[in-house]
Amino acid sequence: MLDSLRNAASTWIAKLLLGLLVLSFAVWGISGQILNDQSRNVLTVGDSSVSMLDYRLAYDRQINTLSQRLGTRVTREQAVAFGIDEQVLQQLAAGALLDEEARKLGLGLSSDRLAQLTADDPAFRGPDGRFNRQQFDFVLSQIGMRPEDYLRNREQVAIRQQIVEAATDGMSVPDELFKNLALYRGEDRTIEYVALPLALVEPVATPDDATLQTWFDERKADYAAPEYRKFSYVKLEPSDISDPASVSEDQVKKAYDDLRNRYTTPEKRTIEQIVFPDREAAEAALKNLLDGQSFADVATAAGKSADDIALGTLAQGEIADSAIAEAAFALSENQFSDVLDGTFGPVIVNVSEVQAEVVLPLSEVEDEIRQDLALEEASRVLLDVHDAYEDARAGGATMAEAAERMNLTMRTIEAIDATARRPDGAIVGDLPVSAELIREVFESDSGIENAPLSMGGNGFIFYEVEGITPERDRSLDEVREEVTQDWIAAETDRLLAARAAELAQKVKDGVSLDDIALEIDQQKQVKRGVKRTANDADLGQAGVAAVFSVPRDGSGVFANPAGDGQVLFRVTEVFEPASATAESIPENQRDAMRTGLADDLLDQMVARLQGKHPVTVNRAAMQEALSF
């Protein structure tokens, strides 16, 4: 993820967009109370410069862009790890180089063109879709930017675009390059391969103490004990303060009467229906029923199957046709109706089974109702209990004392690390809002009364750190079993890699894979149609990359994607796609290549400008811009 975030702003298109500063500001903004000193610049290129405000605006825009991609807000610590501050600095430096070159070339923008560009900005349009001066002033005031600053930056952007367009407009990618790309992507290969399992070098003997000690000393940091924290917490949810015993019999009885439908299963009937094309056919069928024919026989005579006539076992309210519903629930079991005017024509219905209404007696649901009423009351007084707990703490009560006064339970976790593990490696899995609580515990300090954590609007967690055990190096004796297992695993991998290299050399020397398979008691496999972009289940991405890294008749070794051995392979056939043309590359990919080529050209141009116009960076101003 770190690499993808770093690469997200590496193209020239991204660099130039970050130089636009204000074109999309209506959705990212910055406080208007900081960085108003335009005399202090983060970087200078000749007579061109980037102010603290410009730097912070670009920085915040980059943070918001990455946050949207990740689906979570990027913190300042993450931004530092991603190198966003330096990325933005480099991007703005590139923009300043373009500004300085434009100044040297005497490029400019007319007032009329600047006015038109401003009027075309969608952020400034009113309800009628046209430029609105009040909207213009409002949006700029929201981000603390003066109109003259906006116009200056808008002019700056347009002038930069003149240089960019002059360098890249009309650029095209040769069809031959697209064709070669199609050939490259469409190639498929046939390989033969032999699995090299760990069993070839197992079992590996347990190391002696000196070997294990040396191996451990070289990797001591990998076995260090993390920081552990002891903390206590009190959970306050409706279920923690509900008191079913306080709910009276009258309250339960009233709730039962009010919610009677909840405890009632309505009467249901198994209904069959015959729909007729006209009333004459329906009357004739009714006569047959009255003469003693069964409903099933009449349905068969009408050309209907059992599935055709089955309406289902339904409550009255579940039947869409009100006429059929009313008639069906007026019949007795095994009784048919007169001819009815149904939605789809004349119909006769038959009730084959009646399931009587079932009402759960109060005695069976009394406890459930009592619990629900108690929780409802607890939800109502939850904030009162919260305030009473806070008042107790403010009055000098300890967490345990405040919890006892509120009839709450204080729980203590004796030791937990930042990954929710105890010293024995077991995960503490019963913590409320676990991830957030642990994060806050490790950001707090011992003996501090912290603000409670909200549980999604339905409760609170009060917590307090009671002790901190710093991280430390463990001795070999503490982790001997784990270290021994790791050494054996590493040694197994080393020995297998050595054996694989030995076998690979034999293949290069002319020994066939059939002979290799016979030697190690394995079976040679053949795989056809391996594509360069495939994520083959047997080979894995690393395996596919290895297969395409050698020519025909080339061989090699790669790690088994299952992690339990290696694979020795040889490429036996290479096929080029017969229909590879420039047009076989999708248009969106061709556009991406054109953009990439333009970016490369702009990179080269800016590299030359860097030699022509020295860039001066004020690190102090940069850090000050980020400190607010």
N, C-alpha and C positions, 0 to 999 in steps of 0.2 A: 504494500500500500504506500509506503514511504516513497518508493521510486516512482510510482504512478503519479503521486501528488507533485513530486519534484518536476516530473516531465510535463505536467499539465500546463505550465506556463512557460515552457522552453521554446515554443515556436515563435517565429517572428510575428505571426498574426496576433498571438497572445500578447507579445511585447508591445505591439503598437496599440492594441485595444486598451492595455493598461495605461497607455499614454493619453487616452481620450479623456480620462479624469472626470468629465462631467456629463457625458452623453447618456449614461445610465444611472445618474446619481439619485434619481427619484426613488430608487428601491434600495440604495445602500447607505447613503447619508453619513454624516459625522457631526458630532457636537459642535455648535457654533461658538462655544466659549473658550476654545483653545487654539493655539497655533496661529494667532493673527499677526504675528511679527513677520512680515514679508521680507524684512532685511536680512534674516538669518536663513541661509540656504543649506540644504543637505548636500547638494553637489553643484559644481560649476563647470561649465565647458565654454571657455572664452567669455563672450558676453551673454551666454545663455545659462540658465540656472533652473534648479528645482527647489521650491521652497519646502519648509517643514509641513505646511498645510497640504501641498500637492503630494508629498511623500505619504503622509498619513491617509489621505483619501485613497490613493492607489493601494496602500497596504490593507486598508479595511475592505476595499472592494475584492481584493484577492482572498482575504479571509472568508468573506461571505460566499464567494464563488465556490471555494473548496468545501465550505460547510454544507452548501446545497448539494454538492456531489456526494458527500458522505452521509447526508441525512442527519447530521448532528453538528453542534457548534464546535468549531476548532478552537481549542484553548490557546492561551499565549504560550504555554510550555510546548504544546504540539507544534505551533507555528515556528518556534525556534528550532525544534527538531527537524522540521520539514525544510528549514532554510528559507522561509518565505521573505524575511526581512532582506536577505541578500538578493533573492530573485527580483523583488520589486526594485531594489537599488539598481541592479543591472539593467532592468527593463527601462527605468526612467532615465538612466544614463544614455541608453541607446536613443531614446526620444530626444534628449537634450543635444546629442550629437547631430541628429537630423535638424533640430532647430538652429544650431550654430551654422551648419552647412547652408541652410536656407537663408540665413542672414547674410552669409558671405556671397551667396548667389544673387541676393537682392530680391528674393521672392516675396510676394505680398498677397493681400486679399482686399478687394474693394469693399467699401461699406455696404453697398447694395447686396453683394454676394453674402457677406456676413449676416446681414439682416434676414436674407432668405433662408440661410442654414438654420438660424435661430428659430424662425417661424415654422420651419419644417420639423423641429424637434417635437415628437409626440408627447413628451413630458409637459409641454406648455400649452397643450390644446384644451380649449374649453368644451362645454357640453355640445356646442355646434360643430366640433371637429376642427375649428380654426384657432390660430394663435390667440391666446388670451393674456393680456398684460398682468391681470391680477393673479392668474395661475402661475405665471412666470415669477412674479415677486414672491408668492407664497412658497413655491418649491425651493427657491434659492434661500429664503429665510429659514426653511426647515433644516438646511444643512450648513447654515452659517456662512454662506458665500454671497459676496456682493455681486451685483449685475456686471460691473466692470471686470471682475475676476472671471466670471463665466465667459464674457465676450472675448477676453484675452485668451483664455484656454481654447475656446471654440475656433478662434482665428489660428491659433497655434496648430490645432489638429488639422485644419484644412490645408495649411501650408505644408505640413508633413506629408499629407496625402499627395500633394503635387510631386514630391520627390519619389515617394513609393510608386505612384502610378507611372511616372516617367521611367522608372527602372524595371517595372514588371509588366506593364500593359503590353499586350500583343505577344507575350511569351507563350510558346506551345511546346508540348512534349512530343517528340517524334513517334510516329506510329511503330517504328522498329523497336523502340523501348517498350511500348505496350505489348507488342508481340512477344518479345523476349520474356517479359514478365508472365505472360500467359503460358509460355513454354515452361518457365521455371515452376509456376504454381501447379500446372497440370501434369507434370511428370509423375509417373508411378513406377514402383520398383518391386522386384521379386527377390526375396531373401531366403536363405536357409540358415537355420540357427539351432544352437544346442544350449539348453539350460545348464548352468553351473551352480548347483545347489550348495548350501553351506555344508552339507554332509560330506563334501569332498575333502574338507579339512577338519571336520569334527571327529571326535571330541578334542577340545583344546584343554591342555592341562592347566590346573590352577596355578597361578604364579607364586613364587616364593615371596617371603616378606620383603626382601630388599627390592625386588622388581616392582612389587605393588606399592611400596613406599615411594620409590622414585616416580612412578607414574602418577601417584596421588599428589606428590609435591608439585608437579608440573601443572596440575589442574585443580589446585586447592580451592580456587575461587568458585569452581563449579559445584562444590559441595558445602559451601558456606551456609551457615544457618541464617535465614532472613531475620529481619526485625519482627519481633512479636509484640503484640499489645494485649493487655488485659483491660477489659471494659465492661461496664454494666449498662443495661438499658431497661427502660420501662415502656411497654407498649400500651397505648390508649386507643382502643377501638370500642365500638358499641358492645361487642361480645365480651369485652373485658370488664364492663361495668353493669351489664344487664343483670336484673334480679327477677327471675321468673316467679319467685315466691311472693313478691310484692304485688303480683297481679291478682285481683279478686275474682271470685267465682262469677259475680255479676258481669265483670268486664269480659270474661271469657265467653259467657252465654250471649252477650250482646254482639260480640265479634262473630260468633258462630252464626247467629241469625242474620247479621248483615252480609256475611260472606257465604251464605248457604250454597250458592251456585258453585263455589269452588270445591265443595265437598259432595257435589251431586253429579252422578253419572246419568245423563238423561236417558229416557226410554229410546231404544233403537229397534228398528224393524228391518228384516231382510226382505227386500222388495224386488219383484220381477215386473217387467212391463213389456207389452207388445204394442208397437207403433204400427198403425195401418195406413195405407196410402189414401184411403177415403173413408167416409163414415159408413157407407154401405157395407164395406168389407168388415169394419169393426162391429156393426150390428149383427152380421152373420156369425162372426166369431163368438159374440156374446151369447147368441142363441145356442150355439154348440156347447158353451160352458154351462148354460142353464140346463141343457139336456143331459149333462153328466160327463162330458169329455173333460179330461184333465187339462190343466193350463199348459203343460209341456206339450201335449198332443196338438192343442190349438196353435201353439207357437210354431211347431214343426209344420203344420198345414199352411201356416202363413209364410213359410220359408225362413224361419228364424232359428238360429242355434241357441244352445244354452248360454253361451257368452253374449249373444245379441240381446237377450232379454234380462240379463242380470244387471240390476241397478246398484246393488250393494246393500250392506248393513249400515243404515244411516239413522241419525237423529233427525227429527223433523226440520230443524233449522239448517241441516246440511243438504237438503234437497233444493235444487235451484228453482224448479218449477213449483210454484206455490199451490197450483191446483192439484198436482199429483201428491204433494206433501200432505195437504189437507185430507184428501181422499184416503191415502194410505194409512194415515193415523186414525181414521175413523173406522177402519176395518178390524175384524177379529183375525186371529191366526188362521191361516189356510182359507181365507176368504178373498174373493176377487171383487173388483169394482164394476160399476156400470161403465159405459163408454164415456171417456173424459176428453175435453178439448185441451190437448197438450201443446207444448210449444212447437213440436215438429209434426203435429197432426193428431188425428183421433187415436186414443190410447186406452188400453185396459191394463190395470195393475193388479198384482196378486201379492199378498203378504204371506210368506212361507214360515216366518218365525218372528216372535215378539220377545224382545229382551226388556224386562221391566226396569223402570227407573230405580237406581240404587243411591241411597243417601247414607253417607258415613255417619254413624251416630256420634254425638258429642264426646262420648267416652273415649272413642278411638282417636280423636284429633285434638283433645283438650290440651295435651302437652305441647303439641305443635303450635297451637294458637297462643298459649301462654308464652312460649319462647318468642314468637313473632311480636307480641305486644310488648314484652320486656325489651327487645332490641329496638323497637320503635321509640320507646320512652328513653332508652339509653342514647339513641341518636339525637334526640331532642336536647338532652342535657350534656352532651359531649363537650361542648365548648365551655360550659360552666365548670366541669371537672378539670378541663385543661387550665382554666384560669385559676382555679383553687390550688392546683398542683404548683403552678408558677408562683402564686402568692406564698405558698409554703416555703418554696426554695428561696424566694426573696426575703423571707423572714428568718433565714438562717438554717432551715431544715436541710438535712442531707437528702440525697436521692432516695435512700432506703426509707428515711422517716417520712418524706413527702408521699412516697408510694404507699406506705402503710396507712397513712391518714386517708388516702383516697381508695383504699382497698384494692390497690393495684399490685402486681407482682413484679419485683425487680429480679432480673436474670443477669448472671455474670458469666462472661466468657473468659476463662483463665488465660488463654493464649491463642492468638490467631495471627496469621500473617496477611499480607495484602492480597493474597489469592484465596483467602477463606479457608486455609488449611491450619490444622493444629500441628504441634511439633511432631506428632506421630504420623503425619501425612494425611490423616483423615480430614475430609471436608466438613466444615460446619454448615450443614444444609438446612437448618431450621430457623434461620434469621429472617425477620421481616425486612422487606425492601433491602435484601442482602447486599447487592452491589453498591447501592448508594450509601447504605449505613457503613460498610467497611471503608469506602472511600473517605467519608467524613471522619471516621475514627482515626484514619491515618493522616488526615490533614489537621487534626486537633492536637492538643497537648495534654499532658497529665494534669488532673485536678481542675480543669476548666469546665465551667458550666456552659454547655453549648445550646444554641437555639434548636428547638425540636425539629425533626424531619416530618414533613407532611406525607401521609399515606394516601395520596390521591384524593384528598378532600374528605376522607372517611375515617381519619384517625391521625395519631401522632406517635413519634418515637422520641423519647427523651434518652439521651445517652451521655456517658461520661467516661473518659479514659482514666484508668486507675493505676496503670503501670506500663512502662516501656522497657522491653528487653532488646538492647541494640543487636544488630547483626554481628556475627562473629565467625571466625574460621573454626571449622570442626576438626577434630583430630581424626586420624585414620581409624582408630578403634571405634569411634562413634558411627562411622559409615562403611565399615570394612565390607560388609556383605554387598552393599550397593556398588562400591568401588570394584570389588572382585568381579561382579557381574558385568560392569561396564568394561573392565579390562579384557575379560574373555570375549565380549562382543566385538571390541575394537581389534583384538588380536585375530579373531575369526575373520573379520573383514580384511585385515592385512594379509593373512595367509591366503585367503581366497583370491584377493587381487593379484597376489604374486603367482598363484597357480593359473589364473585366467591369463595373465601376461605371458606365461610360459606356453600355454595352449595357443594363444593368439599368434605367437611367433612361429609355432609349428604350421599353422594355417598359411602364414605368409611364406613359409619355406616350401609350401606345396603339399602339405598333408591335407587330405580331404576331411570335411566335417563328418563324413560317415565313419572314418577311422577314429576321429576324436570321440565321437559318440560311443563307439565300441570300447574305446580305452577307458572311458569314465562311467560306462554302464548307463548311458542316457540315450534318449531317442532324438534323432534329428527331425526338426520340424521345417516345413516350408510355408511361407506366407506370401501371397500374391496381392498385387494392387495396393501396396503401401503408398499413401499419399503424403506429400511433404507437410501439409497442414493438418493431418489426422492426429487424433489423440487415441492411438490404438490401445486397446485394453491389455494386450499381451506385451507390447513394447513400451508404452508410456511416451510422453512427449520427449523425454531425454533419449529414449531408444530410437524414436523416429528421427530426431536430430542427428544421432550417430549414424544411422543408416544413410542419410543424405549428405553426410560429411565426407564420404569416400566415393571413388569412381566405381564403375562396373568391375567386378572381380575383386574389389577392395573388401577388407574385413576389419573387424574391430570388436570391442567389448563395451557393454554398458550395464548399469545396475538394473536388476530386475525391479519393475515398478512396484511389486509387492514388498520389496525390501528384504527378501530372504535369499538373495544370491545374485549372480550375474548372468549375462547372456553373451555367448560368443556367436558372431554372425558373419556371413559373407553375402555380398550383393551379387546375384547371378544374372539378373536381367534389368535393363533400364528402358522404359518406353516413354517417348515423347507424345504429347497429344496431337492427333492428326488435324484437329480443327482450331489450333491456336492462332488467333488473329488479334489485331488491336481491338476489334469490336467485341471480342469475347471477354474483355475486362469491363465490369460494370461501370456505368457512367459516374457513380459517386466515388469509386476508387480512382478513376481517371482524374476527376476533379481534385481529389486529395493529392495525387502525384503532381498536378500542376501547381497546387498551393505549396507543396513541399519544395518544388523547384524554385518557386518565387521566394520562399523563405531562405533557401540556401543562397540565392543571389543577394538578398538583402543582408544576410549575415556577412557575406564577403564585403559588401559595400560599407557596412558599419565598422568592420575590422579595419578597413583602410582609413575611415574617418577617425578612429581611435588613435591612429598614428599621426594623423594630421591635426587633431584638436585634443590636447591633453585634458583628462578628466580629473578634477579635484573633489575629493569626498570629505565632508565634515561629519565625522563619526559622532561627535558630541551632539550635534543638532539632530542627527538621525535617531540616536537613543532618546533624546528629549521628546521628539515627535511621537515615539512609541510609548512614552511613560505615562501619558494621560489616559 
